[in-house]
Protein backbone atom coordinates (compact mmCIF):
# COMPACT_ATOMS: atom_id res chain seq x y z
CA UNK A 1 0.00 0.00 0.00
CA UNK A 2 1.39 3.42 -0.88
CA UNK A 3 2.49 5.46 2.12
CA UNK A 4 0.22 8.38 1.21
CA UNK A 5 -2.83 6.12 1.60
CA UNK A 6 -2.15 5.25 5.27
CA UNK A 7 -4.00 8.27 6.65
CA UNK A 8 -7.09 7.58 4.54
CA UNK A 9 -7.06 3.92 5.54
CA UNK A 10 -6.78 4.66 9.25
CA UNK A 11 -9.55 7.23 8.97
CA UNK A 12 -12.04 4.60 7.81
CA UNK A 13 -10.96 1.73 10.05
CA UNK A 14 -12.96 1.50 13.24
CA UNK A 15 -10.90 0.75 16.28
CA UNK A 16 -12.05 -0.90 19.49
CA UNK A 17 -11.84 0.84 22.82
CA UNK A 18 -9.18 -0.42 25.18
CA UNK A 19 -10.18 -1.67 28.61
CA UNK A 20 -8.70 1.51 30.07
CA UNK A 21 -10.85 3.65 27.76
CA UNK A 22 -13.95 1.68 28.77
CA UNK A 23 -13.09 2.37 32.42
CA UNK A 24 -12.63 6.10 31.70
CA UNK A 25 -16.04 6.25 30.04
CA UNK A 26 -17.67 4.42 32.94
CA UNK A 27 -16.10 6.83 35.43
CA UNK A 28 -17.48 9.73 33.43
CA UNK A 29 -20.98 8.23 33.20
CA UNK A 30 -21.45 7.21 36.83
CA UNK A 31 -20.93 10.71 38.17
CA UNK A 32 -24.65 11.38 37.74
CA UNK A 33 -27.29 9.80 39.96
CA UNK A 34 -29.69 8.91 37.17
CA UNK A 35 -30.22 6.06 34.76
CA UNK A 36 -27.80 5.89 31.88
CA UNK A 37 -29.23 5.56 28.41
CA UNK A 38 -27.73 4.44 25.12
CA UNK A 39 -27.29 7.99 23.81
CA UNK A 40 -25.21 8.95 26.86
CA UNK A 41 -22.89 5.98 26.29
CA UNK A 42 -22.60 6.75 22.58
CA UNK A 43 -21.83 10.40 23.33
CA UNK A 44 -19.16 9.51 25.89
CA UNK A 45 -17.49 7.09 23.47
CA UNK A 46 -17.55 9.56 20.59
CA UNK A 47 -15.99 12.25 22.80
CA UNK A 48 -13.16 9.98 23.87
CA UNK A 49 -12.53 8.23 20.58
CA UNK A 50 -13.45 11.17 18.33
CA UNK A 51 -15.41 8.80 16.12
CA UNK A 52 -18.84 7.24 15.90
CA UNK A 53 -19.15 4.50 18.51
CA UNK A 54 -19.34 0.94 17.31
CA UNK A 55 -22.06 -1.40 18.49
CA UNK A 56 -19.51 -3.65 20.19
CA UNK A 57 -18.05 -0.75 22.19
CA UNK A 58 -21.49 0.46 23.31
CA UNK A 59 -22.35 -3.08 24.41
CA UNK A 60 -19.05 -3.48 26.31
CA UNK A 61 -19.63 -0.25 28.24
CA UNK A 62 -23.27 -1.15 28.96
CA UNK A 63 -22.28 -4.64 30.13
CA UNK A 64 -19.68 -3.24 32.54
CA UNK A 65 -22.19 -0.74 33.91
CA UNK A 66 -24.83 -3.44 34.35
CA UNK A 67 -22.33 -5.79 36.03
CA UNK A 68 -21.56 -3.01 38.51
CA UNK A 69 -25.25 -2.61 39.31
CA UNK A 70 -25.63 0.74 37.56
CA UNK A 71 -29.17 1.38 36.30
CA UNK A 72 -29.61 1.39 32.53
CA UNK A 73 -32.67 2.90 30.91
CA UNK A 74 -35.15 0.54 29.16
CA UNK A 75 -35.33 -0.29 26.37
CA UNK A 76 -31.59 -0.14 25.88
CA UNK A 77 -31.27 -1.98 22.58
CA UNK A 78 -31.64 0.24 19.54
Gaussian input, Z-matrix of N, CA and C with variables (Angstrom, degrees):
# hf/3-21g

backbone

0 1
 N
 C     1     B1
 C     2     B2     1     A1
 N     3     B3     2     A2     1     D1
 C     4     B4     3     A3     2     D2
 C     5     B5     4     A4     3     D3
 N     6     B6     5     A5     4     D4
 C     7     B7     6     A6     5     D5
 C     8     B8     7     A7     6     D6
 N     9     B9     8     A8     7     D7
 C    10    B10     9     A9     8     D8
 C    11    B11    10    A10     9     D9
 N    12    B12    11    A11    10    D10
 C    13    B13    12    A12    11    D11
 C    14    B14    13    A13    12    D12
 N    15    B15    14    A14    13    D13
 C    16    B16    15    A15    14    D14
 C    17    B17    16    A16    15    D15
 N    18    B18    17    A17    16    D16
 C    19    B19    18    A18    17    D17
 C    20    B20    19    A19    18    D18
 N    21    B21    20    A20    19    D19
 C    22    B22    21    A21    20    D20
 C    23    B23    22    A22    21    D21
 N    24    B24    23    A23    22    D22
 C    25    B25    24    A24    23    D23
 C    26    B26    25    A25    24    D24
 N    27    B27    26    A26    25    D25
 C    28    B28    27    A27    26    D26
 C    29    B29    28    A28    27    D27
 N    30    B30    29    A29    28    D28
 C    31    B31    30    A30    29    D29
 C    32    B32    31    A31    30    D30
 N    33    B33    32    A32    31    D31
 C    34    B34    33    A33    32    D32
 C    35    B35    34    A34    33    D33
 N    36    B36    35    A35    34    D34
 C    37    B37    36    A36    35    D35
 C    38    B38    37    A37    36    D36
 N    39    B39    38    A38    37    D37
 C    40    B40    39    A39    38    D38
 C    41    B41    40    A40    39    D39
 N    42    B42    41    A41    40    D40
 C    43    B43    42    A42    41    D41
 C    44    B44    43    A43    42    D42
 N    45    B45    44    A44    43    D43
 C    46    B46    45    A45    44    D44
 C    47    B47    46    A46    45    D45
 N    48    B48    47    A47    46    D46
 C    49    B49    48    A48    47    D47
 C    50    B50    49    A49    48    D48
 N    51    B51    50    A50    49    D49
 C    52    B52    51    A51    50    D50
 C    53    B53    52    A52    51    D51
 N    54    B54    53    A53    52    D52
 C    55    B55    54    A54    53    D53
 C    56    B56    55    A55    54    D54
 N    57    B57    56    A56    55    D55
 C    58    B58    57    A57    56    D56
 C    59    B59    58    A58    57    D57
 N    60    B60    59    A59    58    D58
 C    61    B61    60    A60    59    D59
 C    62    B62    61    A61    60    D60
 N    63    B63    62    A62    61    D61
 C    64    B64    63    A63    62    D62
 C    65    B65    64    A64    63    D63
 N    66    B66    65    A65    64    D64
 C    67    B67    66    A66    65    D65
 C    68    B68    67    A67    66    D66
 N    69    B69    68    A68    67    D67
 C    70    B70    69    A69    68    D68
 C    71    B71    70    A70    69    D69
 N    72    B72    71    A71    70    D70
 C    73    B73    72    A72    71    D71
 C    74    B74    73    A73    72    D72
 N    75    B75    74    A74    73    D73
 C    76    B76    75    A75    74    D74
 C    77    B77    76    A76    75    D75
 N    78    B78    77    A77    76    D76
 C    79    B79    78    A78    77    D77
 C    80    B80    79    A79    78    D78
 N    81    B81    80    A80    79    D79
 C    82    B82    81    A81    80    D80
 C    83    B83    82    A82    81    D81
 N    84    B84    83    A83    82    D82
 C    85    B85    84    A84    83    D83
 C    86    B86    85    A85    84    D84
 N    87    B87    86    A86    85    D85
 C    88    B88    87    A87    86    D86
 C    89    B89    88    A88    87    D87
 N    90    B90    89    A89    88    D88
 C    91    B91    90    A90    89    D89
 C    92    B92    91    A91    90    D90
 N    93    B93    92    A92    91    D91
 C    94    B94    93    A93    92    D92
 C    95    B95    94    A94    93    D93
 N    96    B96    95    A95    94    D94
 C    97    B97    96    A96    95    D95
 C    98    B98    97    A97    96    D96
 N    99    B99    98    A98    97    D97
 C   100   B100    99    A99    98    D98
 C   101   B101   100   A100    99    D99
 N   102   B102   101   A101   100   D100
 C   103   B103   102   A102   101   D101
 C   104   B104   103   A103   102   D102
 N   105   B105   104   A104   103   D103
 C   106   B106   105   A105   104   D104
 C   107   B107   106   A106   105   D105
 N   108   B108   107   A107   106   D106
 C   109   B109   108   A108   107   D107
 C   110   B110   109   A109   108   D108
 N   111   B111   110   A110   109   D109
 C   112   B112   111   A111   110   D110
 C   113   B113   112   A112   111   D111
 N   114   B114   113   A113   112   D112
 C   115   B115   114   A114   113   D113
 C   116   B116   115   A115   114   D114
 N   117   B117   116   A116   115   D115
 C   118   B118   117   A117   116   D116
 C   119   B119   118   A118   117   D117
 N   120   B120   119   A119   118   D118
 C   121   B121   120   A120   119   D119
 C   122   B122   121   A121   120   D120
 N   123   B123   122   A122   121   D121
 C   124   B124   123   A123   122   D122
 C   125   B125   124   A124   123   D123
 N   126   B126   125   A125   124   D124
 C   127   B127   126   A126   125   D125
 C   128   B128   127   A127   126   D126
 N   129   B129   128   A128   127   D127
 C   130   B130   129   A129   128   D128
 C   131   B131   130   A130   129   D129
 N   132   B132   131   A131   130   D130
 C   133   B133   132   A132   131   D131
 C   134   B134   133   A133   132   D132
 N   135   B135   134   A134   133   D133
 C   136   B136   135   A135   134   D134
 C   137   B137   136   A136   135   D135
 N   138   B138   137   A137   136   D136
 C   139   B139   138   A138   137   D137
 C   140   B140   139   A139   138   D138
 N   141   B141   140   A140   139   D139
 C   142   B142   141   A141   140   D140
 C   143   B143   142   A142   141   D141
 N   144   B144   143   A143   142   D142
 C   145   B145   144   A144   143   D143
 C   146   B146   145   A145   144   D144
 N   147   B147   146   A146   145   D145
 C   148   B148   147   A147   146   D146
 C   149   B149   148   A148   147   D147
 N   150   B150   149   A149   148   D148
 C   151   B151   150   A150   149   D149
 C   152   B152   151   A151   150   D150
 N   153   B153   152   A152   151   D151
 C   154   B154   153   A153   152   D152
 C   155   B155   154   A154   153   D153
 N   156   B156   155   A155   154   D154
 C   157   B157   156   A156   155   D155
 C   158   B158   157   A157   156   D156
 N   159   B159   158   A158   157   D157
 C   160   B160   159   A159   158   D158
 C   161   B161   160   A160   159   D159
 N   162   B162   161   A161   160   D160
 C   163   B163   162   A162   161   D161
 C   164   B164   163   A163   162   D162
 N   165   B165   164   A164   163   D163
 C   166   B166   165   A165   164   D164
 C   167   B167   166   A166   165   D165
 N   168   B168   167   A167   166   D166
 C   169   B169   168   A168   167   D167
 C   170   B170   169   A169   168   D168
 N   171   B171   170   A170   169   D169
 C   172   B172   171   A171   170   D170
 C   173   B173   172   A172   171   D171
 N   174   B174   173   A173   172   D172
 C   175   B175   174   A174   173   D173
 C   176   B176   175   A175   174   D174
 N   177   B177   176   A176   175   D175
 C   178   B178   177   A177   176   D176
 C   179   B179   178   A178   177   D177
 N   180   B180   179   A179   178   D178
 C   181   B181   180   A180   179   D179
 C   182   B182   181   A181   180   D180
 N   183   B183   182   A182   181   D181
 C   184   B184   183   A183   182   D182
 C   185   B185   184   A184   183   D183
 N   186   B186   185   A185   184   D184
 C   187   B187   186   A186   185   D185
 C   188   B188   187   A187   186   D186
 N   189   B189   188   A188   187   D187
 C   190   B190   189   A189   188   D188
 C   191   B191   190   A190   189   D189
 N   192   B192   191   A191   190   D190
 C   193   B193   192   A192   191   D191
 C   194   B194   193   A193   192   D192
 N   195   B195   194   A194   193   D193
 C   196   B196   195   A195   194   D194
 C   197   B197   196   A196   195   D195
 N   198   B198   197   A197   196   D196
 C   199   B199   198   A198   197   D197
 C   200   B200   199   A199   198   D198
 N   201   B201   200   A200   199   D199
 C   202   B202   201   A201   200   D200
 C   203   B203   202   A202   201   D201
 N   204   B204   203   A203   202   D202
 C   205   B205   204   A204   203   D203
 C   206   B206   205   A205   204   D204
 N   207   B207   206   A206   205   D205
 C   208   B208   207   A207   206   D206
 C   209   B209   208   A208   207   D207
 N   210   B210   209   A209   208   D208
 C   211   B211   210   A210   209   D209
 C   212   B212   211   A211   210   D210
 N   213   B213   212   A212   211   D211
 C   214   B214   213   A213   212   D212
 C   215   B215   214   A214   213   D213
 N   216   B216   215   A215   214   D214
 C   217   B217   216   A216   215   D215
 C   218   B218   217   A217   216   D216
 N   219   B219   218   A218   217   D217
 C   220   B220   219   A219   218   D218
 C   221   B221   220   A220   219   D219
 N   222   B222   221   A221   220   D220
 C   223   B223   222   A222   221   D221
 C   224   B224   223   A223   222   D222
 N   225   B225   224   A224   223   D223
 C   226   B226   225   A225   224   D224
 C   227   B227   226   A226   225   D225
 N   228   B228   227   A227   226   D226
 C   229   B229   228   A228   227   D227
 C   230   B230   229   A229   228   D228
 N   231   B231   230   A230   229   D229
 C   232   B232   231   A231   230   D230
 C   233   B233   232   A232   231   D231

   B1=1.4354
   B2=1.5337
   B3=1.3092
   B4=1.4635
   B5=1.5307
   B6=1.3025
   B7=1.4660
   B8=1.5258
   B9=1.3214
   B10=1.4638
   B11=1.5297
   B12=1.3123
   B13=1.4661
   B14=1.5289
   B15=1.3315
   B16=1.4573
   B17=1.5224
   B18=1.3194
   B19=1.4618
   B20=1.5215
   B21=1.3140
   B22=1.4664
   B23=1.5227
   B24=1.3271
   B25=1.4513
   B26=1.5251
   B27=1.3122
   B28=1.4596
   B29=1.5187
   B30=1.2961
   B31=1.4643
   B32=1.5298
   B33=1.3142
   B34=1.4633
   B35=1.5232
   B36=1.3088
   B37=1.4604
   B38=1.5239
   B39=1.2953
   B40=1.4611
   B41=1.5206
   B42=1.2899
   B43=1.4550
   B44=1.5207
   B45=1.3078
   B46=1.4522
   B47=1.5162
   B48=1.3167
   B49=1.4509
   B50=1.5224
   B51=1.3198
   B52=1.4612
   B53=1.5220
   B54=1.3206
   B55=1.4612
   B56=1.5242
   B57=1.3222
   B58=1.4637
   B59=1.5247
   B60=1.3255
   B61=1.4646
   B62=1.5237
   B63=1.3409
   B64=1.4598
   B65=1.5278
   B66=1.3223
   B67=1.4660
   B68=1.5306
   B69=1.3277
   B70=1.4664
   B71=1.5247
   B72=1.3149
   B73=1.4661
   B74=1.5268
   B75=1.3171
   B76=1.4616
   B77=1.5216
   B78=1.3269
   B79=1.4676
   B80=1.5246
   B81=1.3087
   B82=1.4604
   B83=1.5239
   B84=1.3240
   B85=1.4588
   B86=1.5215
   B87=1.3108
   B88=1.4657
   B89=1.5234
   B90=1.3060
   B91=1.4616
   B92=1.5231
   B93=1.3335
   B94=1.4597
   B95=1.5237
   B96=1.3116
   B97=1.4724
   B98=1.5176
   B99=1.3210
   B100=1.4581
   B101=1.5186
   B102=1.3203
   B103=1.4561
   B104=1.5213
   B105=1.3123
   B106=1.4642
   B107=1.5157
   B108=1.3289
   B109=1.4574
   B110=1.5226
   B111=1.3208
   B112=1.4617
   B113=1.5292
   B114=1.3299
   B115=1.4644
   B116=1.5275
   B117=1.3315
   B118=1.4659
   B119=1.5320
   B120=1.3219
   B121=1.4654
   B122=1.5198
   B123=1.3295
   B124=1.4632
   B125=1.5226
   B126=1.3257
   B127=1.4658
   B128=1.5282
   B129=1.3214
   B130=1.4644
   B131=1.5279
   B132=1.3351
   B133=1.4636
   B134=1.5167
   B135=1.3288
   B136=1.4691
   B137=1.5245
   B138=1.3392
   B139=1.4592
   B140=1.5238
   B141=1.3114
   B142=1.4633
   B143=1.5203
   B144=1.3194
   B145=1.4592
   B146=1.5233
   B147=1.3259
   B148=1.4680
   B149=1.5173
   B150=1.3250
   B151=1.4559
   B152=1.5109
   B153=1.3126
   B154=1.4606
   B155=1.5270
   B156=1.3242
   B157=1.4606
   B158=1.5145
   B159=1.3113
   B160=1.4574
   B161=1.5091
   B162=1.3089
   B163=1.4653
   B164=1.5262
   B165=1.3281
   B166=1.4634
   B167=1.5222
   B168=1.3307
   B169=1.4650
   B170=1.5312
   B171=1.3238
   B172=1.4626
   B173=1.5326
   B174=1.3120
   B175=1.4669
   B176=1.5203
   B177=1.3257
   B178=1.4768
   B179=1.5175
   B180=1.3389
   B181=1.4632
   B182=1.5297
   B183=1.3347
   B184=1.4657
   B185=1.5268
   B186=1.3193
   B187=1.4662
   B188=1.5234
   B189=1.3320
   B190=1.4730
   B191=1.5240
   B192=1.3328
   B193=1.4640
   B194=1.5251
   B195=1.3230
   B196=1.4630
   B197=1.5295
   B198=1.3283
   B199=1.4687
   B200=1.5235
   B201=1.3348
   B202=1.4606
   B203=1.5159
   B204=1.3400
   B205=1.4495
   B206=1.5206
   B207=1.3318
   B208=1.4559
   B209=1.5249
   B210=1.3461
   B211=1.4690
   B212=1.5320
   B213=1.3165
   B214=1.4681
   B215=1.5134
   B216=1.3146
   B217=1.4542
   B218=1.5305
   B219=1.3393
   B220=1.4705
   B221=1.4994
   B222=1.3025
   B223=1.4539
   B224=1.5153
   B225=1.3027
   B226=1.4558
   B227=1.4994
   B228=1.3236
   B229=1.4658
   B230=1.5138
   B231=1.3373
   B232=1.4679
   B233=1.4997
   A1=108.25
   A2=116.77
   A3=119.61
   A4=111.17
   A5=115.41
   A6=121.98
   A7=112.94
   A8=117.33
   A9=120.27
   A10=112.32
   A11=118.13
   A12=121.27
   A13=113.10
   A14=118.79
   A15=121.42
   A16=112.34
   A17=117.41
   A18=120.88
   A19=110.37
   A20=117.45
   A21=120.69
   A22=111.07
   A23=116.87
   A24=120.63
   A25=110.84
   A26=116.98
   A27=120.14
   A28=111.90
   A29=117.83
   A30=121.08
   A31=111.50
   A32=117.78
   A33=119.55
   A34=113.76
   A35=118.23
   A36=120.94
   A37=109.67
   A38=116.32
   A39=120.22
   A40=108.46
   A41=115.86
   A42=118.82
   A43=109.99
   A44=116.80
   A45=121.90
   A46=108.79
   A47=115.75
   A48=120.35
   A49=109.76
   A50=115.51
   A51=119.54
   A52=108.57
   A53=116.76
   A54=120.24
   A55=110.73
   A56=117.25
   A57=120.72
   A58=110.91
   A59=117.22
   A60=120.62
   A61=111.34
   A62=116.83
   A63=120.57
   A64=109.29
   A65=117.01
   A66=121.05
   A67=111.64
   A68=117.68
   A69=121.30
   A70=110.91
   A71=116.24
   A72=120.73
   A73=110.13
   A74=116.87
   A75=120.60
   A76=110.38
   A77=117.20
   A78=120.72
   A79=111.04
   A80=116.12
   A81=121.06
   A82=111.08
   A83=117.40
   A84=121.56
   A85=113.68
   A86=118.53
   A87=120.18
   A88=113.44
   A89=117.52
   A90=119.43
   A91=112.49
   A92=117.69
   A93=120.25
   A94=108.84
   A95=116.11
   A96=120.40
   A97=112.15
   A98=117.42
   A99=119.55
   A100=110.66
   A101=115.11
   A102=119.39
   A103=110.02
   A104=114.23
   A105=120.59
   A106=107.43
   A107=116.01
   A108=118.45
   A109=110.56
   A110=114.73
   A111=121.88
   A112=111.78
   A113=117.44
   A114=119.94
   A115=111.30
   A116=117.79
   A117=120.31
   A118=110.67
   A119=116.99
   A120=120.55
   A121=109.87
   A122=116.93
   A123=120.12
   A124=111.37
   A125=116.84
   A126=120.46
   A127=110.86
   A128=117.05
   A129=120.62
   A130=111.13
   A131=116.82
   A132=120.41
   A133=110.33
   A134=116.50
   A135=118.99
   A136=111.54
   A137=117.78
   A138=119.67
   A139=111.38
   A140=116.63
   A141=120.26
   A142=111.42
   A143=116.51
   A144=120.54
   A145=113.25
   A146=116.63
   A147=122.06
   A148=111.83
   A149=115.20
   A150=121.50
   A151=108.62
   A152=116.33
   A153=121.16
   A154=108.89
   A155=117.09
   A156=118.94
   A157=112.27
   A158=115.47
   A159=121.04
   A160=110.39
   A161=115.90
   A162=121.57
   A163=111.76
   A164=116.55
   A165=120.00
   A166=111.81
   A167=117.60
   A168=120.14
   A169=111.27
   A170=117.33
   A171=120.86
   A172=109.58
   A173=116.39
   A174=120.44
   A175=112.20
   A176=117.99
   A177=120.94
   A178=111.09
   A179=116.92
   A180=120.54
   A181=109.77
   A182=116.83
   A183=120.52
   A184=111.23
   A185=117.39
   A186=120.95
   A187=111.36
   A188=116.89
   A189=119.67
   A190=110.99
   A191=116.18
   A192=119.68
   A193=110.79
   A194=116.52
   A195=121.11
   A196=111.28
   A197=116.96
   A198=120.91
   A199=111.16
   A200=115.99
   A201=120.29
   A202=112.99
   A203=117.10
   A204=120.82
   A205=114.12
   A206=117.15
   A207=119.61
   A208=109.47
   A209=117.26
   A210=118.68
   A211=112.89
   A212=114.91
   A213=121.66
   A214=108.30
   A215=116.23
   A216=121.52
   A217=110.27
   A218=116.96
   A219=122.37
   A220=109.24
   A221=122.08
   A222=123.62
   A223=109.80
   A224=116.81
   A225=120.44
   A226=112.38
   A227=117.49
   A228=120.51
   A229=110.71
   A230=114.76
   A231=119.60
   A232=111.21
   D1=134.05
   D2=178.90
   D3=-63.56
   D4=141.58
   D5=-178.36
   D6=-54.51
   D7=-37.41
   D8=-176.80
   D9=-69.87
   D10=-11.97
   D11=178.69
   D12=-91.16
   D13=-8.34
   D14=-178.82
   D15=-56.76
   D16=-47.93
   D17=-176.52
   D18=-61.04
   D19=-44.57
   D20=179.21
   D21=-62.95
   D22=-40.33
   D23=179.93
   D24=-64.55
   D25=-47.78
   D26=-179.84
   D27=-65.05
   D28=-28.38
   D29=179.25
   D30=-67.62
   D31=-30.97
   D32=-177.97
   D33=-96.75
   D34=-13.46
   D35=178.38
   D36=-79.53
   D37=130.11
   D38=177.34
   D39=-87.63
   D40=130.76
   D41=177.49
   D42=-101.89
   D43=159.21
   D44=176.71
   D45=-93.57
   D46=148.42
   D47=175.01
   D48=-69.43
   D49=143.81
   D50=173.42
   D51=-77.22
   D52=164.54
   D53=176.68
   D54=-59.30
   D55=-37.35
   D56=178.48
   D57=-64.02
   D58=-40.41
   D59=178.52
   D60=-66.15
   D61=-38.13
   D62=176.20
   D63=-60.96
   D64=-44.26
   D65=178.59
   D66=-62.19
   D67=-40.73
   D68=178.07
   D69=-61.49
   D70=-42.10
   D71=179.82
   D72=-65.82
   D73=-42.76
   D74=179.05
   D75=-61.30
   D76=-44.92
   D77=177.76
   D78=-57.09
   D79=-42.01
   D80=179.37
   D81=-64.92
   D82=-42.18
   D83=-175.38
   D84=-73.44
   D85=-34.18
   D86=-174.03
   D87=-82.79
   D88=4.51
   D89=177.74
   D90=-74.06
   D91=-16.10
   D92=176.11
   D93=-95.22
   D94=159.47
   D95=-178.69
   D96=-101.92
   D97=27.26
   D98=-178.35
   D99=-122.54
   D100=170.73
   D101=177.25
   D102=-61.01
   D103=149.04
   D104=178.95
   D105=-103.84
   D106=130.18
   D107=178.45
   D108=-108.83
   D109=171.24
   D110=-176.41
   D111=-56.63
   D112=-42.11
   D113=-176.92
   D114=-64.25
   D115=-33.81
   D116=177.37
   D117=-66.50
   D118=-41.08
   D119=178.24
   D120=-65.43
   D121=-45.94
   D122=179.04
   D123=-60.01
   D124=-42.22
   D125=179.87
   D126=-63.81
   D127=-44.22
   D128=-179.62
   D129=-62.72
   D130=-41.05
   D131=178.55
   D132=-64.98
   D133=-46.17
   D134=-177.14
   D135=-65.21
   D136=-31.93
   D137=176.51
   D138=-67.81
   D139=-41.60
   D140=-178.60
   D141=-73.38
   D142=-47.17
   D143=-173.44
   D144=-89.63
   D145=-11.16
   D146=-177.85
   D147=55.62
   D148=37.82
   D149=176.90
   D150=-155.66
   D151=165.95
   D152=178.40
   D153=-65.40
   D154=132.39
   D155=-178.57
   D156=-69.71
   D157=140.71
   D158=175.90
   D159=-84.16
   D160=154.32
   D161=-179.99
   D162=-56.24
   D163=-40.74
   D164=-179.28
   D165=-64.61
   D166=-38.25
   D167=179.03
   D168=-68.75
   D169=-42.27
   D170=177.43
   D171=-59.87
   D172=-44.54
   D173=179.63
   D174=-64.64
   D175=-38.42
   D176=178.64
   D177=-64.00
   D178=-43.67
   D179=178.95
   D180=-65.03
   D181=-46.52
   D182=-179.76
   D183=-61.05
   D184=-40.69
   D185=179.69
   D186=-63.76
   D187=-41.35
   D188=178.34
   D189=-65.46
   D190=-41.38
   D191=178.14
   D192=-62.51
   D193=-46.10
   D194=-180.00
   D195=-62.96
   D196=-40.60
   D197=179.52
   D198=-63.85
   D199=-29.55
   D200=178.28
   D201=-85.88
   D202=1.96
   D203=177.57
   D204=84.74
   D205=12.02
   D206=-178.63
   D207=-79.30
   D208=135.86
   D209=-176.87
   D210=-72.65
   D211=129.94
   D212=175.39
   D213=-108.60
   D214=140.14
   D215=179.29
   D216=-67.60
   D217=147.61
   D218=175.81
   D219=-107.57
   D220=147.35
   D221=-12.93
   D222=-77.06
   D223=142.55
   D224=-177.71
   D225=-89.43
   D226=-36.71
   D227=-178.88
   D228=-68.48
   D229=134.19
   D230=178.15
   D231=-107.06

